[in-house]
Amino acid sequence: MSSDWAAEPEQTIADVMNGLTLGGGRKRKFSRSEVDTPRSPVQVVEAPLVEVAPAQAGSVEPDWPDREDSAPLPVVVLPDPVEQPADAAIVRPYAWTRGRTRSNFELRLETMVSTSDRAADLTAFAESEHRVIGALCRDPRSVAEVATLLGAPLGVAKVLLGDMAQLGLVTVHKTATGGANRAHLVLMERVLSGLRRL
């Protein structure tokens, strides 16, 4: 069995971004020539039915390609998402931020945050969301991971982490960026190739 997808050249992040459209849900406008010209009729071709014999008990399994030449991928175990008690009132995530949608800190998806030395004692946290984030960030985590583990939108996680950074409860680590606030292209290439390997 040949794998056609392996023969295709790997796309760069620029190729993927060029393929995106910004049209949203809007319909495409047709020119007069496209509207006035009739479309060709569709031809339906009937193919003869072919009967397939059922598998026999002693049939041989197909040979699968050996995977001995590839190294196994490392397994990363993430903690389970935070479970909210069943009797707790449902609070919309944006109520946690009092309706704010922006943080005072510039936090990107890949920005790493960790609980600071000041916040080693969980009694320093005034709000329950801050206690949960403090427990999650004992080891450095990205903003995207924190949002996922909280089960909250990314904007909410950014505002909460920004508030905690202002209070000195979390440490915001520097990210890999190029000059003039450009995203580091190498980092995006690594993320894209990692996603393709999934």
Secondary structure, 3 states (H helix, E strand, C coil): CCCHHHHCCCCCHHHHHHHCCCCCCCCCCCCHHHHHCCCCCCCCCCCCCCCCCCCCCCCCCCCCCCCCCCCCCCCCCCCCCCCCCCCCCCCCHHHHCCCCCCCCCCCCCCCEEEECHHHHCHHHCCCHHHHHHHHHCCCCEEHHHHHHHHCCCHHHHHHHHHHHHHHCCEEECCCCECHHHCECHHHHHHHHHHHHHC
